[in-house]
Amino acid sequence: MLFSRFIKDCKGMGTIEVVIIIAVLVALALIFKEFIIDLAKDIFSKIEQNAGSAVSGL
């Protein structure tokens, strides 16, 4: 019900703008997919390496 009021509301951003923003975000994610995956792997490996020292410091 709230969503249908949001769609029918003429104020603010329209449905087309939201769809375009989502499409751009998906396109960027697909373009930079390998970079995002490598970055996430690097971050999690650093967290895993430093987890022991973080816990022992408590």
mmCIF file as Biopython writes it, N, C-alpha, C and O atoms, coordinates in Angstrom:
data_model
#
loop_
_atom_site.group_PDB
_atom_site.id
_atom_site.type_symbol
_atom_site.label_atom_id
_atom_site.label_alt_id
_atom_site.label_comp_id
_atom_site.label_asym_id
_atom_site.label_entity_id
_atom_site.label_seq_id
_atom_site.pdbx_PDB_ins_code
_atom_site.Cartn_x
_atom_site.Cartn_y
_atom_site.Cartn_z
_atom_site.occupancy
_atom_site.B_iso_or_equiv
_atom_site.auth_seq_id
_atom_site.auth_asym_id
_atom_site.pdbx_PDB_model_num
ATOM 1   N N  . MET A ? 1  ? 0.828  -1.180  0.000   1.0 0.0 1  A 1 
ATOM 2   C CA . MET A ? 1  ? 0.000  0.000   0.000   1.0 0.0 1  A 1 
ATOM 3   C C  . MET A ? 1  ? 0.876  1.248   0.000   1.0 0.0 1  A 1 
ATOM 4   O O  . MET A ? 1  ? 0.617  2.184   -0.757  1.0 0.0 1  A 1 
ATOM 5   N N  . LEU A ? 2  ? 1.895  1.272   0.828   1.0 0.0 2  A 1 
ATOM 6   C CA . LEU A ? 2  ? 2.806  2.405   0.869   1.0 0.0 2  A 1 
ATOM 7   C C  . LEU A ? 2  ? 3.562  2.527   -0.445  1.0 0.0 2  A 1 
ATOM 8   O O  . LEU A ? 2  ? 3.797  3.627   -0.944  1.0 0.0 2  A 1 
ATOM 9   N N  . PHE A ? 3  ? 3.941  1.368   -1.001  1.0 0.0 3  A 1 
ATOM 10  C CA . PHE A ? 3  ? 4.676  1.371   -2.268  1.0 0.0 3  A 1 
ATOM 11  C C  . PHE A ? 3  ? 3.821  1.923   -3.400  1.0 0.0 3  A 1 
ATOM 12  O O  . PHE A ? 3  ? 4.313  2.675   -4.241  1.0 0.0 3  A 1 
ATOM 13  N N  . SER A ? 4  ? 2.535  1.552   -3.428  1.0 0.0 4  A 1 
ATOM 14  C CA . SER A ? 4  ? 1.659  2.052   -4.494  1.0 0.0 4  A 1 
ATOM 15  C C  . SER A ? 4  ? 1.466  3.563   -4.379  1.0 0.0 4  A 1 
ATOM 16  O O  . SER A ? 4  ? 1.367  4.259   -5.389  1.0 0.0 4  A 1 
ATOM 17  N N  . ARG A ? 5  ? 1.414  4.065   -3.143  1.0 0.0 5  A 1 
ATOM 18  C CA . ARG A ? 5  ? 1.324  5.527   -2.979  1.0 0.0 5  A 1 
ATOM 19  C C  . ARG A ? 5  ? 2.612  6.187   -3.449  1.0 0.0 5  A 1 
ATOM 20  O O  . ARG A ? 5  ? 2.581  7.277   -4.020  1.0 0.0 5  A 1 
ATOM 21  N N  . PHE A ? 6  ? 3.746  5.530   -3.211  1.0 0.0 6  A 1 
ATOM 22  C CA . PHE A ? 6  ? 5.034  6.063   -3.648  1.0 0.0 6  A 1 
ATOM 23  C C  . PHE A ? 6  ? 5.094  6.138   -5.164  1.0 0.0 6  A 1 
ATOM 24  O O  . PHE A ? 6  ? 5.596  7.115   -5.718  1.0 0.0 6  A 1 
ATOM 25  N N  . ILE A ? 7  ? 4.585  5.112   -5.839  1.0 0.0 7  A 1 
ATOM 26  C CA . ILE A ? 7  ? 4.598  5.079   -7.300  1.0 0.0 7  A 1 
ATOM 27  C C  . ILE A ? 7  ? 3.683  6.156   -7.877  1.0 0.0 7  A 1 
ATOM 28  O O  . ILE A ? 7  ? 4.036  6.797   -8.866  1.0 0.0 7  A 1 
ATOM 29  N N  . LYS A ? 8  ? 2.511  6.363   -7.271  1.0 0.0 8  A 1 
ATOM 30  C CA . LYS A ? 8  ? 1.538  7.327   -7.784  1.0 0.0 8  A 1 
ATOM 31  C C  . LYS A ? 8  ? 1.866  8.762   -7.422  1.0 0.0 8  A 1 
ATOM 32  O O  . LYS A ? 8  ? 1.321  9.689   -8.023  1.0 0.0 8  A 1 
ATOM 33  N N  . ASP A ? 9  ? 2.746  8.965   -6.453  1.0 0.0 9  A 1 
ATOM 34  C CA . ASP A ? 9  ? 3.089  10.301  -5.996  1.0 0.0 9  A 1 
ATOM 35  C C  . ASP A ? 9  ? 3.808  11.062  -7.106  1.0 0.0 9  A 1 
ATOM 36  O O  . ASP A ? 9  ? 4.762  10.551  -7.694  1.0 0.0 9  A 1 
ATOM 37  N N  . CYS A ? 10 ? 3.364  12.257  -7.389  1.0 0.0 10 A 1 
ATOM 38  C CA . CYS A ? 10 ? 3.961  13.056  -8.456  1.0 0.0 10 A 1 
ATOM 39  C C  . CYS A ? 10 ? 5.124  13.905  -7.960  1.0 0.0 10 A 1 
ATOM 40  O O  . CYS A ? 10 ? 5.861  14.478  -8.764  1.0 0.0 10 A 1 
ATOM 41  N N  . LYS A ? 11 ? 5.294  13.991  -6.654  1.0 0.0 11 A 1 
ATOM 42  C CA . LYS A ? 11 ? 6.370  14.799  -6.098  1.0 0.0 11 A 1 
ATOM 43  C C  . LYS A ? 11 ? 7.656  13.990  -6.063  1.0 0.0 11 A 1 
ATOM 44  O O  . LYS A ? 11 ? 7.622  12.760  -6.020  1.0 0.0 11 A 1 
ATOM 45  N N  . GLY A ? 12 ? 8.783  14.674  -6.082  1.0 0.0 12 A 1 
ATOM 46  C CA . GLY A ? 12 ? 10.067 13.989  -5.939  1.0 0.0 12 A 1 
ATOM 47  C C  . GLY A ? 12 ? 10.451 13.214  -7.185  1.0 0.0 12 A 1 
ATOM 48  O O  . GLY A ? 12 ? 10.087 13.563  -8.308  1.0 0.0 12 A 1 
ATOM 49  N N  . MET A ? 13 ? 11.200 12.152  -6.945  1.0 0.0 13 A 1 
ATOM 50  C CA . MET A ? 13 ? 11.700 11.354  -8.059  1.0 0.0 13 A 1 
ATOM 51  C C  . MET A ? 13 ? 10.601 10.461  -8.615  1.0 0.0 13 A 1 
ATOM 52  O O  . MET A ? 13 ? 9.798  9.896   -7.873  1.0 0.0 13 A 1 
ATOM 53  N N  . GLY A ? 14 ? 10.585 10.349  -9.910  1.0 0.0 14 A 1 
ATOM 54  C CA . GLY A ? 14 ? 9.614  9.489   -10.566 1.0 0.0 14 A 1 
ATOM 55  C C  . GLY A ? 14 ? 10.151 8.084   -10.744 1.0 0.0 14 A 1 
ATOM 56  O O  . GLY A ? 14 ? 11.317 7.805   -10.466 1.0 0.0 14 A 1 
ATOM 57  N N  . THR A ? 15 ? 9.294  7.219   -11.205 1.0 0.0 15 A 1 
ATOM 58  C CA . THR A ? 15 ? 9.658  5.822   -11.401 1.0 0.0 15 A 1 
ATOM 59  C C  . THR A ? 15 ? 10.764 5.676   -12.435 1.0 0.0 15 A 1 
ATOM 60  O O  . THR A ? 15 ? 11.664 4.850   -12.279 1.0 0.0 15 A 1 
ATOM 61  N N  . ILE A ? 16 ? 10.699 6.461   -13.467 1.0 0.0 16 A 1 
ATOM 62  C CA . ILE A ? 16 ? 11.707 6.373   -14.528 1.0 0.0 16 A 1 
ATOM 63  C C  . ILE A ? 16 ? 13.089 6.712   -13.984 1.0 0.0 16 A 1 
ATOM 64  O O  . ILE A ? 16 ? 14.069 6.049   -14.322 1.0 0.0 16 A 1 
ATOM 65  N N  . GLU A ? 17 ? 13.172 7.730   -13.154 1.0 0.0 17 A 1 
ATOM 66  C CA . GLU A ? 17 ? 14.461 8.108   -12.581 1.0 0.0 17 A 1 
ATOM 67  C C  . GLU A ? 17 ? 15.018 6.993   -11.712 1.0 0.0 17 A 1 
ATOM 68  O O  . GLU A ? 17 ? 16.216 6.712   -11.757 1.0 0.0 17 A 1 
ATOM 69  N N  . VAL A ? 18 ? 14.165 6.358   -10.926 1.0 0.0 18 A 1 
ATOM 70  C CA . VAL A ? 18 ? 14.613 5.263   -10.065 1.0 0.0 18 A 1 
ATOM 71  C C  . VAL A ? 18 ? 15.101 4.096   -10.912 1.0 0.0 18 A 1 
ATOM 72  O O  . VAL A ? 18 ? 16.129 3.494   -10.600 1.0 0.0 18 A 1 
ATOM 73  N N  . VAL A ? 19 ? 14.382 3.770   -11.976 1.0 0.0 19 A 1 
ATOM 74  C CA . VAL A ? 19 ? 14.775 2.671   -12.860 1.0 0.0 19 A 1 
ATOM 75  C C  . VAL A ? 19 ? 16.113 2.981   -13.529 1.0 0.0 19 A 1 
ATOM 76  O O  . VAL A ? 19 ? 16.964 2.099   -13.650 1.0 0.0 19 A 1 
ATOM 77  N N  . ILE A ? 20 ? 16.301 4.210   -13.956 1.0 0.0 20 A 1 
ATOM 78  C CA . ILE A ? 20 ? 17.562 4.595   -14.595 1.0 0.0 20 A 1 
ATOM 79  C C  . ILE A ? 20 ? 18.720 4.505   -13.608 1.0 0.0 20 A 1 
ATOM 80  O O  . ILE A ? 20 ? 19.794 4.023   -13.967 1.0 0.0 20 A 1 
ATOM 81  N N  . ILE A ? 21 ? 18.525 4.956   -12.384 1.0 0.0 21 A 1 
ATOM 82  C CA . ILE A ? 21 ? 19.576 4.884   -11.365 1.0 0.0 21 A 1 
ATOM 83  C C  . ILE A ? 21 ? 19.933 3.431   -11.080 1.0 0.0 21 A 1 
ATOM 84  O O  . ILE A ? 21 ? 21.112 3.095   -10.977 1.0 0.0 21 A 1 
ATOM 85  N N  . ILE A ? 22 ? 18.935 2.569   -10.953 1.0 0.0 22 A 1 
ATOM 86  C CA . ILE A ? 22 ? 19.194 1.146   -10.700 1.0 0.0 22 A 1 
ATOM 87  C C  . ILE A ? 22 ? 19.944 0.529   -11.881 1.0 0.0 22 A 1 
ATOM 88  O O  . ILE A ? 22 ? 20.869 -0.259  -11.682 1.0 0.0 22 A 1 
ATOM 89  N N  . ALA A ? 23 ? 19.553 0.878   -13.103 1.0 0.0 23 A 1 
ATOM 90  C CA . ALA A ? 23 ? 20.215 0.339   -14.294 1.0 0.0 23 A 1 
ATOM 91  C C  . ALA A ? 23 ? 21.679 0.771   -14.342 1.0 0.0 23 A 1 
ATOM 92  O O  . ALA A ? 23 ? 22.549 -0.026  -14.693 1.0 0.0 23 A 1 
ATOM 93  N N  . VAL A ? 24 ? 21.952 2.012   -13.996 1.0 0.0 24 A 1 
ATOM 94  C CA . VAL A ? 24 ? 23.336 2.502   -13.987 1.0 0.0 24 A 1 
ATOM 95  C C  . VAL A ? 24 ? 24.149 1.778   -12.925 1.0 0.0 24 A 1 
ATOM 96  O O  . VAL A ? 24 ? 25.296 1.405   -13.172 1.0 0.0 24 A 1 
ATOM 97  N N  . LEU A ? 25 ? 23.571 1.574   -11.747 1.0 0.0 25 A 1 
ATOM 98  C CA . LEU A ? 25 ? 24.286 0.862   -10.689 1.0 0.0 25 A 1 
ATOM 99  C C  . LEU A ? 25 ? 24.583 -0.582  -11.084 1.0 0.0 25 A 1 
ATOM 100 O O  . LEU A ? 25 ? 25.673 -1.088  -10.815 1.0 0.0 25 A 1 
ATOM 101 N N  . VAL A ? 26 ? 23.625 -1.242  -11.715 1.0 0.0 26 A 1 
ATOM 102 C CA . VAL A ? 26 ? 23.847 -2.623  -12.172 1.0 0.0 26 A 1 
ATOM 103 C C  . VAL A ? 26 ? 24.926 -2.650  -13.252 1.0 0.0 26 A 1 
ATOM 104 O O  . VAL A ? 26 ? 25.790 -3.527  -13.239 1.0 0.0 26 A 1 
ATOM 105 N N  . ALA A ? 27 ? 24.887 -1.710  -14.177 1.0 0.0 27 A 1 
ATOM 106 C CA . ALA A ? 27 ? 25.894 -1.651  -15.237 1.0 0.0 27 A 1 
ATOM 107 C C  . ALA A ? 27 ? 27.288 -1.427  -14.651 1.0 0.0 27 A 1 
ATOM 108 O O  . ALA A ? 27 ? 28.249 -2.068  -15.076 1.0 0.0 27 A 1 
ATOM 109 N N  . LEU A ? 28 ? 27.403 -0.529  -13.686 1.0 0.0 28 A 1 
ATOM 110 C CA . LEU A ? 28 ? 28.701 -0.294  -13.046 1.0 0.0 28 A 1 
ATOM 111 C C  . LEU A ? 28 ? 29.186 -1.531  -12.309 1.0 0.0 28 A 1 
ATOM 112 O O  . LEU A ? 28 ? 30.373 -1.854  -12.342 1.0 0.0 28 A 1 
ATOM 113 N N  . ALA A ? 29 ? 28.274 -2.218  -11.647 1.0 0.0 29 A 1 
ATOM 114 C CA . ALA A ? 29 ? 28.654 -3.444  -10.947 1.0 0.0 29 A 1 
ATOM 115 C C  . ALA A ? 29 ? 29.149 -4.498  -11.924 1.0 0.0 29 A 1 
ATOM 116 O O  . ALA A ? 29 ? 30.109 -5.209  -11.628 1.0 0.0 29 A 1 
ATOM 117 N N  . LEU A ? 30 ? 28.513 -4.610  -13.079 1.0 0.0 30 A 1 
ATOM 118 C CA . LEU A ? 30 ? 28.955 -5.582  -14.078 1.0 0.0 30 A 1 
ATOM 119 C C  . LEU A ? 30 ? 30.291 -5.197  -14.695 1.0 0.0 30 A 1 
ATOM 120 O O  . LEU A ? 30 ? 31.128 -6.059  -14.962 1.0 0.0 30 A 1 
ATOM 121 N N  . ILE A ? 31 ? 30.492 -3.907  -14.920 1.0 0.0 31 A 1 
ATOM 122 C CA . ILE A ? 31 ? 31.749 -3.436  -15.509 1.0 0.0 31 A 1 
ATOM 123 C C  . ILE A ? 31 ? 32.911 -3.665  -14.549 1.0 0.0 31 A 1 
ATOM 124 O O  . ILE A ? 31 ? 33.982 -4.110  -14.963 1.0 0.0 31 A 1 
ATOM 125 N N  . PHE A ? 32 ? 32.708 -3.366  -13.279 1.0 0.0 32 A 1 
ATOM 126 C CA . PHE A ? 32 ? 33.778 -3.463  -12.297 1.0 0.0 32 A 1 
ATOM 127 C C  . PHE A ? 32 ? 33.677 -4.733  -11.448 1.0 0.0 32 A 1 
ATOM 128 O O  . PHE A ? 32 ? 34.175 -4.774  -10.323 1.0 0.0 32 A 1 
ATOM 129 N N  . LYS A ? 33 ? 33.034 -5.763  -11.990 1.0 0.0 33 A 1 
ATOM 130 C CA . LYS A ? 33 ? 32.794 -6.997  -11.245 1.0 0.0 33 A 1 
ATOM 131 C C  . LYS A ? 33 ? 34.097 -7.616  -10.732 1.0 0.0 33 A 1 
ATOM 132 O O  . LYS A ? 33 ? 34.200 -7.936  -9.548  1.0 0.0 33 A 1 
ATOM 133 N N  . GLU A ? 34 ? 35.071 -7.785  -11.590 1.0 0.0 34 A 1 
ATOM 134 C CA . GLU A ? 34 ? 36.347 -8.401  -11.186 1.0 0.0 34 A 1 
ATOM 135 C C  . GLU A ? 34 ? 37.043 -7.554  -10.128 1.0 0.0 34 A 1 
ATOM 136 O O  . GLU A ? 34 ? 37.580 -8.094  -9.161  1.0 0.0 34 A 1 
ATOM 137 N N  . PHE A ? 35 ? 37.041 -6.255  -10.297 1.0 0.0 35 A 1 
ATOM 138 C CA . PHE A ? 35 ? 37.673 -5.363  -9.321  1.0 0.0 35 A 1 
ATOM 139 C C  . PHE A ? 35 ? 36.987 -5.469  -7.964  1.0 0.0 35 A 1 
ATOM 140 O O  . PHE A ? 35 ? 37.653 -5.512  -6.930  1.0 0.0 35 A 1 
ATOM 141 N N  . ILE A ? 36 ? 35.662 -5.511  -7.965  1.0 0.0 36 A 1 
ATOM 142 C CA . ILE A ? 36 ? 34.906 -5.604  -6.714  1.0 0.0 36 A 1 
ATOM 143 C C  . ILE A ? 36 ? 35.186 -6.933  -6.023  1.0 0.0 36 A 1 
ATOM 144 O O  . ILE A ? 36 ? 35.365 -6.972  -4.806  1.0 0.0 36 A 1 
ATOM 145 N N  . ILE A ? 37 ? 35.225 -8.021  -6.790  1.0 0.0 37 A 1 
ATOM 146 C CA . ILE A ? 37 ? 35.495 -9.337  -6.215  1.0 0.0 37 A 1 
ATOM 147 C C  . ILE A ? 37 ? 36.901 -9.388  -5.639  1.0 0.0 37 A 1 
ATOM 148 O O  . ILE A ? 37 ? 37.093 -9.872  -4.523  1.0 0.0 37 A 1 
ATOM 149 N N  . ASP A ? 38 ? 37.895 -8.893  -6.387  1.0 0.0 38 A 1 
ATOM 150 C CA . ASP A ? 38 ? 39.274 -8.883  -5.894  1.0 0.0 38 A 1 
ATOM 151 C C  . ASP A ? 38 ? 39.420 -8.020  -4.646  1.0 0.0 38 A 1 
ATOM 152 O O  . ASP A ? 38 ? 40.139 -8.385  -3.715  1.0 0.0 38 A 1 
ATOM 153 N N  . LEU A ? 39 ? 38.746 -6.890  -4.627  1.0 0.0 39 A 1 
ATOM 154 C CA . LEU A ? 39 ? 38.798 -6.004  -3.467  1.0 0.0 39 A 1 
ATOM 155 C C  . LEU A ? 39 ? 38.192 -6.674  -2.238  1.0 0.0 39 A 1 
ATOM 156 O O  . LEU A ? 39 ? 38.748 -6.596  -1.142  1.0 0.0 39 A 1 
ATOM 157 N N  . ALA A ? 40 ? 37.051 -7.333  -2.426  1.0 0.0 40 A 1 
ATOM 158 C CA . ALA A ? 40 ? 36.400 -8.016  -1.308  1.0 0.0 40 A 1 
ATOM 159 C C  . ALA A ? 40 ? 37.275 -9.155  -0.784  1.0 0.0 40 A 1 
ATOM 160 O O  . ALA A ? 40 ? 37.406 -9.331  0.428   1.0 0.0 40 A 1 
ATOM 161 N N  . LYS A ? 41 ? 37.875 -9.928  -1.692  1.0 0.0 41 A 1 
ATOM 162 C CA . LYS A ? 41 ? 38.767 -11.018 -1.274  1.0 0.0 41 A 1 
ATOM 163 C C  . LYS A ? 41 ? 39.957 -10.470 -0.495  1.0 0.0 41 A 1 
ATOM 164 O O  . LYS A ? 41 ? 40.356 -11.043 0.519   1.0 0.0 41 A 1 
ATOM 165 N N  . ASP A ? 42 ? 40.518 -9.374  -0.961  1.0 0.0 42 A 1 
ATOM 166 C CA . ASP A ? 42 ? 41.664 -8.761  -0.287  1.0 0.0 42 A 1 
ATOM 167 C C  . ASP A ? 42 ? 41.289 -8.268  1.104   1.0 0.0 42 A 1 
ATOM 168 O O  . ASP A ? 42 ? 42.036 -8.473  2.061   1.0 0.0 42 A 1 
ATOM 169 N N  . ILE A ? 43 ? 40.146 -7.626  1.216   1.0 0.0 43 A 1 
ATOM 170 C CA . ILE A ? 43 ? 39.690 -7.110  2.511   1.0 0.0 43 A 1 
ATOM 171 C C  . ILE A ? 43 ? 39.456 -8.257  3.489   1.0 0.0 43 A 1 
ATOM 172 O O  . ILE A ? 43 ? 39.880 -8.189  4.643   1.0 0.0 43 A 1 
ATOM 173 N N  . PHE A ? 44 ? 38.778 -9.315  3.029   1.0 0.0 44 A 1 
ATOM 174 C CA . PHE A ? 44 ? 38.485 -10.428 3.927   1.0 0.0 44 A 1 
ATOM 175 C C  . PHE A ? 44 ? 39.736 -11.210 4.302   1.0 0.0 44 A 1 
ATOM 176 O O  . PHE A ? 44 ? 39.824 -11.737 5.411   1.0 0.0 44 A 1 
ATOM 177 N N  . SER A ? 45 ? 40.707 -11.294 3.392   1.0 0.0 45 A 1 
ATOM 178 C CA . SER A ? 45 ? 41.948 -11.984 3.751   1.0 0.0 45 A 1 
ATOM 179 C C  . SER A ? 45 ? 42.722 -11.187 4.799   1.0 0.0 45 A 1 
ATOM 180 O O  . SER A ? 45 ? 43.329 -11.771 5.697   1.0 0.0 45 A 1 
ATOM 181 N N  . LYS A ? 46 ? 42.705 -9.863  4.690   1.0 0.0 46 A 1 
ATOM 182 C CA . LYS A ? 46 ? 43.372 -9.034  5.704   1.0 0.0 46 A 1 
ATOM 183 C C  . LYS A ? 46 ? 42.657 -9.142  7.046   1.0 0.0 46 A 1 
ATOM 184 O O  . LYS A ? 46 ? 43.304 -9.164  8.092   1.0 0.0 46 A 1 
ATOM 185 N N  . ILE A ? 47 ? 41.337 -9.209  7.025   1.0 0.0 47 A 1 
ATOM 186 C CA . ILE A ? 47 ? 40.582 -9.377  8.267   1.0 0.0 47 A 1 
ATOM 187 C C  . ILE A ? 47 ? 40.923 -10.718 8.900   1.0 0.0 47 A 1 
ATOM 188 O O  . ILE A ? 47 ? 41.112 -10.809 10.113  1.0 0.0 47 A 1 
ATOM 189 N N  . GLU A ? 48 ? 41.001 -11.754 8.076   1.0 0.0 48 A 1 
ATOM 190 C CA . GLU A ? 48 ? 41.315 -13.093 8.585   1.0 0.0 48 A 1 
ATOM 191 C C  . GLU A ? 48 ? 42.724 -13.140 9.167   1.0 0.0 48 A 1 
ATOM 192 O O  . GLU A ? 48 ? 42.948 -13.770 10.200  1.0 0.0 48 A 1 
ATOM 193 N N  . GLN A ? 49 ? 43.669 -12.482 8.512   1.0 0.0 49 A 1 
ATOM 194 C CA . GLN A ? 49 ? 45.052 -12.468 8.992   1.0 0.0 49 A 1 
ATOM 195 C C  . GLN A ? 49 ? 45.176 -11.729 10.321  1.0 0.0 49 A 1 
ATOM 196 O O  . GLN A ? 49 ? 45.951 -12.138 11.186  1.0 0.0 49 A 1 
ATOM 197 N N  . ASN A ? 50 ? 44.432 -10.662 10.488  1.0 0.0 50 A 1 
ATOM 198 C CA . ASN A ? 50 ? 44.556 -9.831  11.685  1.0 0.0 50 A 1 
ATOM 199 C C  . ASN A ? 50 ? 43.534 -10.171 12.776  1.0 0.0 50 A 1 
ATOM 200 O O  . ASN A ? 50 ? 43.523 -9.534  13.829  1.0 0.0 50 A 1 
ATOM 201 N N  . ALA A ? 51 ? 42.693 -11.149 12.538  1.0 0.0 51 A 1 
ATOM 202 C CA . ALA A ? 51 ? 41.659 -11.491 13.517  1.0 0.0 51 A 1 
ATOM 203 C C  . ALA A ? 51 ? 42.260 -12.000 14.819  1.0 0.0 51 A 1 
ATOM 204 O O  . ALA A ? 51 ? 41.776 -11.659 15.898  1.0 0.0 51 A 1 
ATOM 205 N N  . GLY A ? 52 ? 43.300 -12.804 14.732  1.0 0.0 52 A 1 
ATOM 206 C CA . GLY A ? 52 ? 43.932 -13.350 15.934  1.0 0.0 52 A 1 
ATOM 207 C C  . GLY A ? 52 ? 44.516 -12.273 16.825  1.0 0.0 52 A 1 
ATOM 208 O O  . GLY A ? 52 ? 44.354 -12.318 18.045  1.0 0.0 52 A 1 
ATOM 209 N N  . SER A ? 53 ? 45.193 -11.306 16.230  1.0 0.0 53 A 1 
ATOM 210 C CA . SER A ? 53 ? 45.790 -10.251 17.033  1.0 0.0 53 A 1 
ATOM 211 C C  . SER A ? 53 ? 44.723 -9.325  17.626  1.0 0.0 53 A 1 
ATOM 212 O O  . SER A ? 53 ? 44.919 -8.762  18.703  1.0 0.0 53 A 1 
ATOM 213 N N  . ALA A ? 54 ? 43.607 -9.168  16.933  1.0 0.0 54 A 1 
ATOM 214 C CA . ALA A ? 54 ? 42.547 -8.327  17.463  1.0 0.0 54 A 1 
ATOM 215 C C  . ALA A ? 54 ? 41.887 -8.975  18.669  1.0 0.0 54 A 1 
ATOM 216 O O  . ALA A ? 54 ? 41.548 -8.295  19.637  1.0 0.0 54 A 1 
ATOM 217 N N  . VAL A ? 55 ? 41.707 -10.285 18.610  1.0 0.0 55 A 1 
ATOM 218 C CA . VAL A ? 55 ? 41.066 -11.013 19.706  1.0 0.0 55 A 1 
ATOM 219 C C  . VAL A ? 55 ? 42.006 -11.135 20.892  1.0 0.0 55 A 1 
ATOM 220 O O  . VAL A ? 55 ? 41.573 -11.022 22.039  1.0 0.0 55 A 1 
ATOM 221 N N  . SER A ? 56 ? 43.287 -11.363 20.631  1.0 0.0 56 A 1 
ATOM 222 C CA . SER A ? 56 ? 44.237 -11.523 21.742  1.0 0.0 56 A 1 
ATOM 223 C C  . SER A ? 56 ? 44.466 -10.217 22.493  1.0 0.0 56 A 1 
ATOM 224 O O  . SER A ? 56 ? 44.906 -10.233 23.643  1.0 0.0 56 A 1 
ATOM 225 N N  . GLY A ? 57 ? 44.175 -9.103  21.864  1.0 0.0 57 A 1 
ATOM 226 C CA . GLY A ? 57 ? 44.350 -7.807  22.512  1.0 0.0 57 A 1 
ATOM 227 C C  . GLY A ? 57 ? 43.243 -7.455  23.482  1.0 0.0 57 A 1 
ATOM 228 O O  . GLY A ? 57 ? 43.337 -6.448  24.183  1.0 0.0 57 A 1 
ATOM 229 N N  . LEU A ? 58 ? 42.189 -8.268  23.539  1.0 0.0 58 A 1 
ATOM 230 C CA . LEU A ? 58 ? 41.069 -7.970  24.435  1.0 0.0 58 A 1 
ATOM 231 C C  . LEU A ? 58 ? 41.397 -8.328  25.816  1.0 0.0 58 A 1 
ATOM 232 O O  . LEU A ? 58 ? 40.574 -8.149  26.713  1.0 0.0 58 A 1 
#
